[in-house]
Amino acid sequence: MQQHVRELATLGGGCFWCHEAVFGELHGVDRVVSGYSGGRVPNPSYSEICTGTTGHAEVVQVTFDPQIISFRELLEVFFTIHDPTTLNRQGADVGTQYRSVIFYHTPEQAKIAQEVITELEAAKIWDAHIVTEVTPFNAFYIAEKDHQEYFKHNPDQPYCRVVIEPKVAKFRKQFLAKLKSPSS
């Protein structure tokens, strides 16, 4: 049996806990890791990121099988689960670390990201313009262990109940056909 080639997507749109919880449920996604990209400081810590001075964004790095789910489909989910029109903010989370950003790994990913943004702008889904950055991927730093699979390990934590749980429920309803089967 031939092994499928895997690709990476590195996406930021607010708190990485929310994105990790959603992308991990998609059929064709092998792995989702929370971390940091786009900054000036090597191997930053969460506390450093929270200052907003390192230049990093909270991101998820998604390993996926493009024969099962395309980069475009990942972006369709990405633009559904956060507000791409708020600069350096998602809800109560404020700062450059919460910016909407696509760190592309290939010229093809950059092209697809720009096409999706153009299509969404033309559809006038939001009242404001999309401020999502599309920038080349440089480095990814894995977040500390307690940030990995946060929603799974902390479902009763207030942030999970109030912010993540409704976002995941909305996602599941909208993308039911793209979810992993229960046995996955």
C-alpha atoms as an extended CHARMM CRD file, in Angstrom:
* protein
*
       184  EXT
         1         1  MET       CA              0.0000000000        0.0000000000        0.0000000000  PROA      1               0.0000000000
         2         2  GLN       CA              1.3710000000        3.3880000000       -1.0020000000  PROA      2               0.0000000000
         3         3  GLN       CA              2.0110000000        5.8920000000        1.7920000000  PROA      3               0.0000000000
         4         4  HSD       CA              0.2960000000        9.2570000000        1.2670000000  PROA      4               0.0000000000
         5         5  VAL       CA              2.4950000000       12.3400000000        1.4240000000  PROA      5               0.0000000000
         6         6  ARG       CA              1.6570000000       14.5880000000        4.3630000000  PROA      6               0.0000000000
         7         7  GLU       CA              1.6360000000       18.3850000000        4.3540000000  PROA      7               0.0000000000
         8         8  LEU       CA              1.8070000000       20.9980000000        7.0860000000  PROA      8               0.0000000000
         9         9  ALA       CA             -0.4480000000       23.9700000000        7.6810000000  PROA      9               0.0000000000
        10        10  THR       CA              0.4560000000       26.5650000000       10.3090000000  PROA      10              0.0000000000
        11        11  LEU       CA             -2.5180000000       28.7200000000       11.2910000000  PROA      11              0.0000000000
        12        12  GLY       CA             -3.2170000000       31.3210000000       13.9680000000  PROA      12              0.0000000000
        13        13  GLY       CA             -6.5810000000       32.8200000000       14.7920000000  PROA      13              0.0000000000
        14        14  GLY       CA             -6.7200000000       33.5860000000       18.4770000000  PROA      14              0.0000000000
        15        15  CYS       CA             -6.2030000000       31.0740000000       21.2340000000  PROA      15              0.0000000000
        16        16  PHE       CA             -4.5330000000       27.8970000000       20.0020000000  PROA      16              0.0000000000
        17        17  TRP       CA             -6.6270000000       25.7780000000       22.3560000000  PROA      17              0.0000000000
        18        18  CYS       CA             -9.7390000000       26.4640000000       20.2450000000  PROA      18              0.0000000000
        19        19  HSD       CA             -8.0620000000       25.6660000000       16.9500000000  PROA      19              0.0000000000
        20        20  GLU       CA             -6.4300000000       22.5050000000       18.2310000000  PROA      20              0.0000000000
        21        21  ALA       CA             -9.7840000000       21.1870000000       19.4800000000  PROA      21              0.0000000000
        22        22  VAL       CA            -11.4050000000       21.7450000000       16.0760000000  PROA      22              0.0000000000
        23        23  PHE       CA             -8.7060000000       20.7080000000       13.5980000000  PROA      23              0.0000000000
        24        24  GLY       CA             -8.0040000000       17.5030000000       15.5020000000  PROA      24              0.0000000000
        25        25  GLU       CA            -11.5030000000       16.2500000000       14.6600000000  PROA      25              0.0000000000
        26        26  LEU       CA            -11.1390000000       16.5690000000       10.8810000000  PROA      26              0.0000000000
        27        27  HSD       CA            -10.8540000000       13.4410000000        8.7450000000  PROA      27              0.0000000000
        28        28  GLY       CA             -7.4750000000       13.5620000000        7.0160000000  PROA      28              0.0000000000
        29        29  VAL       CA             -5.7490000000       15.4180000000        9.8410000000  PROA      29              0.0000000000
        30        30  ASP       CA             -3.1130000000       13.2530000000       11.4920000000  PROA      30              0.0000000000
        31        31  ARG       CA             -1.7870000000       15.5980000000       14.1380000000  PROA      31              0.0000000000
        32        32  VAL       CA             -2.3870000000       19.0590000000       15.5810000000  PROA      32              0.0000000000
        33        33  VAL       CA              0.2360000000       20.7010000000       17.7720000000  PROA      33              0.0000000000
        34        34  SER       CA             -0.1400000000       24.0050000000       19.6070000000  PROA      34              0.0000000000
        35        35  GLY       CA              2.7830000000       26.3730000000       19.4250000000  PROA      35              0.0000000000
        36        36  TYR       CA              4.2080000000       29.7050000000       18.3760000000  PROA      36              0.0000000000
        37        37  SER       CA              5.3100000000       31.1510000000       15.0160000000  PROA      37              0.0000000000
        38        38  GLY       CA              6.2040000000       34.4530000000       13.4680000000  PROA      38              0.0000000000
        39        39  GLY       CA              8.3360000000       36.0030000000       16.1740000000  PROA      39              0.0000000000
        40        40  ARG       CA             11.8640000000       37.1690000000       16.8440000000  PROA      40              0.0000000000
        41        41  VAL       CA             12.7270000000       35.1500000000       19.9580000000  PROA      41              0.0000000000
        42        42  PRO       CA             13.8940000000       31.5290000000       19.6070000000  PROA      42              0.0000000000
        43        43  ASN       CA             12.0980000000       28.9670000000       21.8090000000  PROA      43              0.0000000000
        44        44  PRO       CA              9.7310000000       31.4000000000       23.5160000000  PROA      44              0.0000000000
        45        45  SER       CA              7.7360000000       30.4200000000       26.5790000000  PROA      45              0.0000000000
        46        46  TYR       CA              4.0000000000       30.9240000000       27.0020000000  PROA      46              0.0000000000
        47        47  SER       CA              4.6290000000       33.6710000000       29.5510000000  PROA      47              0.0000000000
        48        48  GLU       CA              6.8790000000       35.4760000000       27.0470000000  PROA      48              0.0000000000
        49        49  ILE       CA              4.2440000000       35.1240000000       24.3160000000  PROA      49              0.0000000000
        50        50  CYS       CA              1.6010000000       36.5790000000       26.6290000000  PROA      50              0.0000000000
        51        51  THR       CA              3.5650000000       39.8350000000       26.8840000000  PROA      51              0.0000000000
        52        52  GLY       CA              2.9740000000       40.4260000000       23.1700000000  PROA      52              0.0000000000
        53        53  THR       CA              6.5840000000       41.5540000000       22.7590000000  PROA      53              0.0000000000
        54        54  THR       CA              8.1160000000       38.5000000000       21.0360000000  PROA      54              0.0000000000
        55        55  GLY       CA              6.2280000000       38.9360000000       17.7540000000  PROA      55              0.0000000000
        56        56  HSD       CA              4.9040000000       35.3700000000       17.8420000000  PROA      56              0.0000000000
        57        57  ALA       CA              1.3350000000       34.3120000000       17.2520000000  PROA      57              0.0000000000
        58        58  GLU       CA             -0.3460000000       31.4290000000       19.0020000000  PROA      58              0.0000000000
        59        59  VAL       CA             -0.7590000000       28.8720000000       16.2150000000  PROA      59              0.0000000000
        60        60  VAL       CA             -1.5590000000       25.2830000000       15.5040000000  PROA      60              0.0000000000
        61        61  GLN       CA              0.5780000000       23.2170000000       13.2130000000  PROA      61              0.0000000000
        62        62  VAL       CA             -1.6330000000       20.7480000000       11.3760000000  PROA      62              0.0000000000
        63        63  THR       CA             -0.2290000000       17.6280000000        9.7070000000  PROA      63              0.0000000000
        64        64  PHE       CA             -2.7050000000       16.4830000000        7.0760000000  PROA      64              0.0000000000
        65        65  ASP       CA             -3.1620000000       14.1380000000        4.1330000000  PROA      65              0.0000000000
        66        66  PRO       CA             -3.9570000000       16.3350000000        1.1030000000  PROA      66              0.0000000000
        67        67  GLN       CA             -5.5390000000       13.3520000000       -0.6540000000  PROA      67              0.0000000000
        68        68  ILE       CA             -8.2040000000       13.2800000000        2.0800000000  PROA      68              0.0000000000
        69        69  ILE       CA             -8.5250000000       16.9600000000        3.0280000000  PROA      69              0.0000000000
        70        70  SER       CA             -7.1240000000       19.8420000000        1.0400000000  PROA      70              0.0000000000
        71        71  PHE       CA             -5.3960000000       22.9690000000        2.2910000000  PROA      71              0.0000000000
        72        72  ARG       CA             -8.3570000000       24.9360000000        0.9040000000  PROA      72              0.0000000000
        73        73  GLU       CA            -10.7470000000       22.8440000000        3.0340000000  PROA      73              0.0000000000
        74        74  LEU       CA             -8.5960000000       23.5060000000        6.1110000000  PROA      74              0.0000000000
        75        75  LEU       CA             -8.8540000000       27.2290000000        5.3570000000  PROA      75              0.0000000000
        76        76  GLU       CA            -12.6360000000       26.9630000000        5.0150000000  PROA      76              0.0000000000
        77        77  VAL       CA            -12.7120000000       25.6210000000        8.5710000000  PROA      77              0.0000000000
        78        78  PHE       CA            -10.1270000000       28.1870000000        9.7390000000  PROA      78              0.0000000000
        79        79  PHE       CA            -12.1920000000       31.1340000000        8.5000000000  PROA      79              0.0000000000
        80        80  THR       CA            -15.3320000000       29.6960000000       10.0820000000  PROA      80              0.0000000000
        81        81  ILE       CA            -13.9520000000       29.2400000000       13.6020000000  PROA      81              0.0000000000
        82        82  HSD       CA            -12.5310000000       32.7280000000       14.1710000000  PROA      82              0.0000000000
        83        83  ASP       CA            -13.1900000000       36.3240000000       13.2020000000  PROA      83              0.0000000000
        84        84  PRO       CA            -10.6060000000       37.2560000000       10.5520000000  PROA      84              0.0000000000
        85        85  THR       CA            -11.6650000000       40.9180000000       10.6050000000  PROA      85              0.0000000000
        86        86  THR       CA            -10.4230000000       41.8740000000       14.0680000000  PROA      86              0.0000000000
        87        87  LEU       CA             -6.8270000000       43.0370000000       14.1830000000  PROA      87              0.0000000000
        88        88  ASN       CA             -4.7950000000       41.4040000000       16.9650000000  PROA      88              0.0000000000
        89        89  ARG       CA             -7.8760000000       40.2040000000       18.7900000000  PROA      89              0.0000000000
        90        90  GLN       CA            -10.2740000000       37.2970000000       19.1860000000  PROA      90              0.0000000000
        91        91  GLY       CA            -13.0450000000       38.0090000000       21.6440000000  PROA      91              0.0000000000
        92        92  ALA       CA            -11.5280000000       38.8740000000       25.0140000000  PROA      92              0.0000000000
        93        93  ASP       CA             -8.0510000000       37.7540000000       23.8700000000  PROA      93              0.0000000000
        94        94  VAL       CA             -6.1870000000       40.9010000000       22.8040000000  PROA      94              0.0000000000
        95        95  GLY       CA             -2.6350000000       41.2900000000       21.4860000000  PROA      95              0.0000000000
        96        96  THR       CA             -0.5010000000       40.4780000000       18.4500000000  PROA      96              0.0000000000
        97        97  GLN       CA             -0.1710000000       36.9040000000       19.7240000000  PROA      97              0.0000000000
        98        98  TYR       CA             -3.8840000000       36.4420000000       18.8840000000  PROA      98              0.0000000000
        99        99  ARG       CA             -3.6860000000       37.7840000000       15.3250000000  PROA      99              0.0000000000
       100       100  SER       CA             -5.2430000000       36.0380000000       12.3580000000  PROA      100             0.0000000000
       101       101  VAL       CA             -2.3840000000       34.6040000000       10.3020000000  PROA      101             0.0000000000
       102       102  ILE       CA             -1.6080000000       31.9140000000        7.7620000000  PROA      102             0.0000000000
       103       103  PHE       CA              2.0620000000       30.9110000000        7.7050000000  PROA      103             0.0000000000
       104       104  TYR       CA              2.3590000000       29.2720000000        4.3000000000  PROA      104             0.0000000000
       105       105  HSD       CA              4.8080000000       26.4380000000        3.6600000000  PROA      105             0.0000000000
       106       106  THR       CA              4.7390000000       26.4900000000       -0.1480000000  PROA      106             0.0000000000
       107       107  PRO       CA              3.9820000000       29.0080000000       -2.9000000000  PROA      107             0.0000000000
       108       108  GLU       CA              0.8540000000       26.9450000000       -3.6460000000  PROA      108             0.0000000000
       109       109  GLN       CA             -0.4070000000       27.4450000000       -0.0620000000  PROA      109             0.0000000000
       110       110  ALA       CA              0.1930000000       31.2090000000       -0.4010000000  PROA      110             0.0000000000
       111       111  LYS       CA             -1.7710000000       31.2540000000       -3.6730000000  PROA      111             0.0000000000
       112       112  ILE       CA             -4.6690000000       29.2640000000       -2.1810000000  PROA      112             0.0000000000
       113       113  ALA       CA             -4.7710000000       31.4670000000        0.9330000000  PROA      113             0.0000000000
       114       114  GLN       CA             -4.9660000000       34.6420000000       -1.1820000000  PROA      114             0.0000000000
       115       115  GLU       CA             -7.6730000000       33.0890000000       -3.3870000000  PROA      115             0.0000000000
       116       116  VAL       CA             -9.7800000000       32.0810000000       -0.3720000000  PROA      116             0.0000000000
       117       117  ILE       CA             -9.4470000000       35.5470000000        1.1830000000  PROA      117             0.0000000000
       118       118  THR       CA            -10.4220000000       37.1840000000       -2.1410000000  PROA      118             0.0000000000
       119       119  GLU       CA            -13.4480000000       34.8840000000       -2.4480000000  PROA      119             0.0000000000
       120       120  LEU       CA            -14.5430000000       35.5830000000        1.1300000000  PROA      120             0.0000000000
       121       121  GLU       CA            -14.1480000000       39.3410000000        0.6750000000  PROA      121             0.0000000000
       122       122  ALA       CA            -16.2320000000       39.1850000000       -2.5310000000  PROA      122             0.0000000000
       123       123  ALA       CA            -18.9360000000       37.2250000000       -0.6870000000  PROA      123             0.0000000000
       124       124  LYS       CA            -19.1350000000       40.0320000000        1.9280000000  PROA      124             0.0000000000
       125       125  ILE       CA            -19.6290000000       37.5580000000        4.7550000000  PROA      125             0.0000000000
       126       126  TRP       CA            -18.3650000000       40.1000000000        7.2950000000  PROA      126             0.0000000000
       127       127  ASP       CA            -19.0710000000       43.8180000000        7.5390000000  PROA      127             0.0000000000
       128       128  ALA       CA            -15.3560000000       44.5820000000        7.9090000000  PROA      128             0.0000000000
       129       129  HSD       CA            -12.3890000000       43.6080000000        5.7200000000  PROA      129             0.0000000000
       130       130  ILE       CA            -10.3370000000       40.4920000000        6.4080000000  PROA      130             0.0000000000
       131       131  VAL       CA             -7.0600000000       41.3600000000        8.1670000000  PROA      131             0.0000000000
       132       132  THR       CA             -5.5530000000       37.8540000000        8.0880000000  PROA      132             0.0000000000
       133       133  GLU       CA             -1.8270000000       37.9600000000        7.3910000000  PROA      133             0.0000000000
       134       134  VAL       CA             -0.4800000000       35.5930000000        4.7470000000  PROA      134             0.0000000000
       135       135  THR       CA              3.2180000000       35.2810000000        5.4330000000  PROA      135             0.0000000000
       136       136  PRO       CA              5.9850000000       32.7540000000        4.7640000000  PROA      136             0.0000000000
       137       137  PHE       CA              6.5590000000       30.0980000000        7.4030000000  PROA      137             0.0000000000
       138       138  ASN       CA              9.8680000000       30.4780000000        9.1930000000  PROA      138             0.0000000000
       139       139  ALA       CA              9.8990000000       28.5420000000       12.4630000000  PROA      139             0.0000000000
       140       140  PHE       CA              7.5240000000       26.7120000000       14.7680000000  PROA      140             0.0000000000
       141       141  TYR       CA              8.0850000000       26.3210000000       18.4910000000  PROA      141             0.0000000000
       142       142  ILE       CA              5.9960000000       23.7170000000       20.2900000000  PROA      142             0.0000000000
       143       143  ALA       CA              4.0530000000       25.1020000000       23.2350000000  PROA      143             0.0000000000
       144       144  GLU       CA              4.5120000000       23.6380000000       26.6770000000  PROA      144             0.0000000000
       145       145  LYS       CA              2.9930000000       20.2170000000       27.3870000000  PROA      145             0.0000000000
       146       146  ASP       CA              0.0580000000       21.5900000000       29.4150000000  PROA      146             0.0000000000
       147       147  HSD       CA             -1.1250000000       23.5020000000       26.2990000000  PROA      147             0.0000000000
       148       148  GLN       CA             -1.3430000000       20.3600000000       24.1480000000  PROA      148             0.0000000000
       149       149  GLU       CA             -4.8520000000       18.8870000000       23.8220000000  PROA      149             0.0000000000
       150       150  TYR       CA             -5.9730000000       21.4530000000       26.3770000000  PROA      150             0.0000000000
       151       151  PHE       CA             -9.6980000000       21.1300000000       25.7020000000  PROA      151             0.0000000000
       152       152  LYS       CA             -9.5410000000       17.3370000000       25.8620000000  PROA      152             0.0000000000
       153       153  HSD       CA             -7.7360000000       17.3940000000       29.2150000000  PROA      153             0.0000000000
       154       154  ASN       CA             -9.6100000000       20.3470000000       30.7640000000  PROA      154             0.0000000000
       155       155  PRO       CA            -13.2370000000       20.1750000000       29.5660000000  PROA      155             0.0000000000
       156       156  ASP       CA            -14.6260000000       21.6060000000       32.8130000000  PROA      156             0.0000000000
       157       157  GLN       CA            -12.2570000000       24.5780000000       32.9470000000  PROA      157             0.0000000000
       158       158  PRO       CA            -14.3620000000       27.7960000000       32.5770000000  PROA      158             0.0000000000
       159       159  TYR       CA            -12.5900000000       28.9890000000       29.3920000000  PROA      159             0.0000000000
       160       160  CYS       CA            -13.2310000000       25.5980000000       27.8070000000  PROA      160             0.0000000000
       161       161  ARG       CA            -16.9090000000       25.6120000000       28.7580000000  PROA      161             0.0000000000
       162       162  VAL       CA            -17.6130000000       29.2220000000       27.7460000000  PROA      162             0.0000000000
       163       163  VAL       CA            -15.3580000000       29.7170000000       24.7070000000  PROA      163             0.0000000000
       164       164  ILE       CA            -14.0920000000       26.4380000000       23.2660000000  PROA      164             0.0000000000
       165       165  GLU       CA            -17.1010000000       24.1590000000       23.7530000000  PROA      165             0.0000000000
       166       166  PRO       CA            -19.5580000000       26.3840000000       21.7930000000  PROA      166             0.0000000000
       167       167  LYS       CA            -16.9820000000       26.8730000000       19.0280000000  PROA      167             0.0000000000
       168       168  VAL       CA            -16.4470000000       23.1140000000       18.7280000000  PROA      168             0.0000000000
       169       169  ALA       CA            -20.2080000000       22.4700000000       18.7290000000  PROA      169             0.0000000000
       170       170  LYS       CA            -20.7570000000       25.0210000000       15.9290000000  PROA      170             0.0000000000
       171       171  PHE       CA            -17.8860000000       23.4940000000       13.9530000000  PROA      171             0.0000000000
       172       172  ARG       CA            -19.2210000000       19.9380000000       14.3410000000  PROA      172             0.0000000000
       173       173  LYS       CA            -22.6620000000       20.9830000000       13.1320000000  PROA      173             0.0000000000
       174       174  GLN       CA            -21.3150000000       22.8710000000       10.1070000000  PROA      174             0.0000000000
       175       175  PHE       CA            -18.6450000000       20.3410000000        9.0800000000  PROA      175             0.0000000000
       176       176  LEU       CA            -20.2810000000       17.0630000000       10.0880000000  PROA      176             0.0000000000
       177       177  ALA       CA            -19.3610000000       15.3740000000        6.7970000000  PROA      177             0.0000000000
       178       178  LYS       CA            -15.6530000000       16.1560000000        7.3370000000  PROA      178             0.0000000000
       179       179  LEU       CA            -15.3520000000       14.7330000000       10.8570000000  PROA      179             0.0000000000
       180       180  LYS       CA            -13.3460000000       11.6490000000       11.7110000000  PROA      180             0.0000000000
       181       181  SER       CA            -15.3870000000        8.5520000000       12.3440000000  PROA      181             0.0000000000
       182       182  PRO       CA            -15.7820000000        7.6650000000       16.0360000000  PROA      182             0.0000000000
       183       183  SER       CA            -13.3490000000        4.7600000000       15.6300000000  PROA      183             0.0000000000
       184       184  SER       CA            -10.5540000000        7.0090000000       14.2620000000  PROA      184             0.0000000000
